[in-house]
Amino acid sequence: MKYILTILGCITLALGVLGAFLPVLPTTPFLLLSAFFFLRGNMKLYDWLMNHPRLGVYIKNFTIHKAIPLRVKIIAISTLWLTLLYCAIFVAEHWALRALFIVIAIGVTAHILSYKTLK
């Protein structure tokens, strides 16, 4: 079982890291899942993740403060809108797909803004 949890932790960690670069893929939920799996499957990886200078900060900020730093909010929302507007204007050929991109952008923006801002 520990091997399965460690593998799941590695998969969700990879998705979390990808989420830092892809606007629609969330970073923090996947990192929280990684911490959950590593805590139960591999304490060395859990300690590494929690003490990582970049990734550990996401987890600690969210679990302790239930907040997202202002800089992260600005970057996430800006990247999200730039990417989805590009897709809606230049990639999507059908109006329904264009509308879907805009609805996703609005929903994700509302979700990000629903969290407190960490100062």
Secondary structure as GFF3:
##gff-version 3
##sequence-region A 1 119
A	DSSP	alpha_helix	2	19	.	.	.	ID=ss1
A	DSSP	alpha_helix	28	41	.	.	.	ID=ss2
A	DSSP	alpha_helix	43	51	.	.	.	ID=ss3
A	DSSP	alpha_helix	55	60	.	.	.	ID=ss4
A	DSSP	pi_helix	61	65	.	.	.	ID=ss5
A	DSSP	beta_strand	67	69	.	.	.	ID=ss6
A	DSSP	alpha_helix	70	86	.	.	.	ID=ss7
A	DSSP	pi_helix	87	91	.	.	.	ID=ss8
A	DSSP	alpha_helix	95	113	.	.	.	ID=ss9
A	DSSP	beta_strand	116	118	.	.	.	ID=ss10
###
